[in-house]
Amino acid sequence: MELHKQLAAFPKHQKTVLTIGTFDGLHLGHQKILSTVCSQAKQEGLAAVLLTFHPHPRRVLFPDQPLGLIQTQEEKLSRLAALGLDHVVVLEFNAQLAQQTAAEFVEEVLIKGLNAQSIIIGYDHQFGHDRQGNLAFLRSYEAKGCFEVMEIPVEQIDEVYISSSKIRKAIAQGHIAQANAYLGQPYQVSGFVSRGLQNGRSIGYPTANVQLTEAEKILPADGVYAVSSEYNGTTLFGMMNIGWRPTIEEAKIERKIEVHFFDFQSDIYEAYLALSLHERIRPEQKFANLEALKAQLKKDELAVKTYFQTT
């Protein structure tokens, strides 16, 4: 998969089958759409392309509204690389792009920029300034022989929207196994490792503190989770706590994401980690002292190891 962050970088000679969208989460509904793009491109001997945007258009159009991203940009691109696309084009969504008319978008981006031969799109997809572009608008270009248009059935589009809301709700409630079923893959929390207070080290459970790369990433309910991560070609297993650390800190200043990997001693300060969440073990609790916390962590460790051994 080739990634293009500028439209000018896309090979103009390459004829394409493409779809358009933000595709946050890349859940099962999204995967069906992208699978259709890939199979259609293969059948026609063309390149399979996803045209997407960053930042999320809602961040620009409705800056005062909460966003709640299921995926960071890094997580999305990593997942897209495994789905069979030939190219992913990421356009910067800004005020200028938001003001572009539907006709300008079709002619400058889809035809001249991406050499679209077939466009696969949902029945109610809208684009361009004031959302003037839609399926009927694209059909007018199809009638002129510019490209073919394939409509994604209403049932499949409805599934996409329902799944997105269900996923966000499941994540927020800590129902990670349910969210994973909708996603067709483990939900991820990712970021760079920073230095913490090292309280975990003093009780035999050193942790890596993960700082998110995007503040609008939706986070699961506070608690302890069974997690895995790929690091230097090795799969690490461990337990992650997300929350306010009530045993250690009195005031709720900032939610922390801390992960303890089993049988792992390396210093991973400043490393990028993508943590796959598999199951919630328990909600966050406040303990009387560090010894009580240590005793509970031993129970959590056993529960997480048992989970991975039996799944």
ABEGO torsion letter per residue (X at the ends): XBBBABAAABBAABBBBBBBEAGBGGBAAAAAAAAAAAAAAAAAGBBBBBBBBOBBAAAAABAABBAGBABBAAAAAAAAAAAGBABBBBBBBBAAAAABBAAAAAAAAAAAAAGBABBBBBAABBBEBGGABBAAAAAAAAAAGABBBBBBBAAAAAAAAAAAAAAAAAAAAGBAAAAAAAAGBBBBBBEBBBBBAGAAAAAGBBBBBBBBABAABBBBBBEBBBBBBBBGGBBBBBBBBBEAGAAABABBABBBBBBBBBGBABBABGBBBBBBBABBABBBBBBABAAAAAAAAAAAAAAAAAAAAAX
